[in-house]
Amino acid sequence: MDKIGFSVKNMDRSVDPFGDFYSYSSGSWLKTHDIPKEKTRIGSFDELYEANMLILKDIAEKCANGKPDSHTERLVGDFYSSYMNENLAERLKFKPVMPIMKKIRDMESIEKIPSLLGELARIGVNAFFSSYVTSDIKNSEIYALYTWQGGTSLPDRDYYLNPKFAELRKEYVKHIKSVFTLYGSKPSYAMADAKAVMDIETELAKVQRTNVELRDDRKNYNKMTIKQISSRYKKLGLEEYYKALGAKSISYAIIGQPEFFDKLEKMIPELELNKAKAYLTWLVLHTYSGLLHKAVYNEYFGFFGRKISGQKSPRPRWKRGVSLIDYMIGEALGALYVKQNFDAKTKRKADELVANVRSSFAERIKKIDWMSEQTKKKALDKLASINQKIGYPKKFRDYSKLLLKRDDLVRNFQMAYAFEFDRDISRIGKPVDRNEWGMTPPTVNAYYNPSLNEIVFPAGIFQPPFFDANKDDAVNYACIGGVIGHEMTHGFDDQGSRYDKKGNLKGWWRKTDENKFKSKAEKVARLYGSLEVMPGLKVNGKLTLGENIADLGGINIAFDALKMALKKSGYKEKLIDGFTQEQRFFIAWAQMYKGKARPEESKRLVLIDPHSPEKFRGLIPAITHESFQKEFKELSKKRTIATKHDNVNLW
């Protein structure tokens, strides 16, 4: 862990901090770290993720090879054993998915599609669209069913519609044909089916909302009664689809993008039956490609790994297996993980950091000069109401009714998926469990949930480079403090600010204050939208707006929290590695976002990722901070920052 934490050895002190602060902070690391062949990017999150993977591998192997002491250990061991049994996968070929394929093959007419879509959704195959259960964002005390646009396999609608991806689209059709050929289709039939799939997915892409439009929670909240849904989407058969999901007595659902489903209402009844079957068959093969024999996965990787993302070689099978278990039964694996990787001392320190960052944020809100006292009071009330979850759930998921086998990977996937899916469906209309987590304990990340007004920090992130009990306050406040401040700020970004303290999508701002906020947020979007990722490709300032507001807020809140902590402790200034606490704070912030990505991956992320590239996350919040220039002026030969950006922080 020492090797992946903060270190002045990562710096390149030959670079002037006012010339290129990102390279100054992380230049040596950038020069000496190449992207592994199995990865598309590398950075602080990835380094800790890889370290965690070794821990999880050890847990999975012990569960698989030893005598299980609990049902939890048996589940993890059986799932891992089934995934690692490559010889069995090679012998079975496509046999594990034949029961699903038979249902598709036996479909007698297009009218049978709704019920079949529901069956497929329960085992992880989402065709045309998807449905999920979460809290009703306008009534956050109960669970509701959401139905959302979908049905495409490429990373974004632009891959189907933008001329610059024309060659990639041709390669995609070839890839689909190759998969159908492996499945046993004659080349001529395989190509016809591949073109049919491409035609259907392209039509879906044409009416999908953009990723920027999908950020608008108000626009994507369209509550309809089942009667209204049945009337508007009579031919689409959503009511029949819901029943197949197991949602047989619901009163309403939330349709994310009504115009998308208007298109399906006309499109699906007109589909030729053989083309519909080709599309559904493709989605099964695509979804299950990582669970089948090597030839299928290699074909999947050749296109989606190598051509889409620039990945040079596949991840080792054990890593794919551990990742799948974390995704499918993550709280089982997580319960075993936290036994040895999260202690009471870390929990106490984490609670202290959250409390200090919250206090810092409150003081900043009180000093804002563009917000009325009326809105400030409500903002402070919301901040105080944010629930914090640290480490792992108070109560882990009960998997006692889930039974897996050591020699049936596809069945294990289906059983685990259906277990979670059915559990969600059964809760529609019932009270929300506010103790539940949306991330597994080993996850190297954190999140803010606006509908629950909560911040969540899994045990996985409380390790270097984000948290290190042996480092000074500057490093910990910059890193984990910055993450805490970032997540808190999400409650007040362009979307989170629309939710009240109870997590309801409900206005609480004075109109004049809201208009000022929007005006300031537009400046953030313009600044980041001017940043060039590579020649001809800029950051999407509107897509990344929420994360950029959170980054800017996070660094300011964390910096103030550091100053408060130093004052409270009576800290006497001393240099560490030649730097003050303030200087180490900014360097540590930039190092937290050290990273690099392959060109193909950078292009993909610009289209789909709501975060800015690591370089800009490490650089812009630091150099636009009001204290940055003062803290580094004596270390620079320049009079001012080479590329000056306005301080557009809202919080």
Secondary structure by P-SEA (a helix, b strand, c coil): ccccccccccccccccccccccccccaaaaaccccccccccccaaaaaaaaaaaaaaaaaaaaaccccccaaaaaaaaaaaaaaaaaaaaaaccccaaaaaaaaaacccccaaaaaaaaaaaaccccccccccccccccccbbbbbbbbbccccccccccccccaaaaaaaaaaaaaaaaaaacccaaaaaaaaaaaaaaaaaaaaacccccccccccccbbbbcaaaaaaaacccaaaaaaaaaccccccccccccaaaaaaaaaccccccaaaaaaaaaaaaaaaacccccaaaaaaaaaccccccccccccccaaaaaaaaaaaaaaaaaaaaaacccccaaaaaaaaaaaaaaaaaaaaaaaacccccaaaaaaaaaaaaabbbbccccccccccccbbbbcccaaaaaaaaaaaaaaaaaaaccccccccccccccccccccccccccbbbbcccccccccccccccaaaaaaaaaaaaaaaaacccccccccccccccccccccaaaaaaaaaaaaaaaaaaaacccccccccccccaaaaaaaaaaaaaaaaaaaaaaaaaacccccccccccaaaaaaaaaaaaacccccaaaaaaaaaccccccaaaaaccccccccccccccccccccccccccccccccc
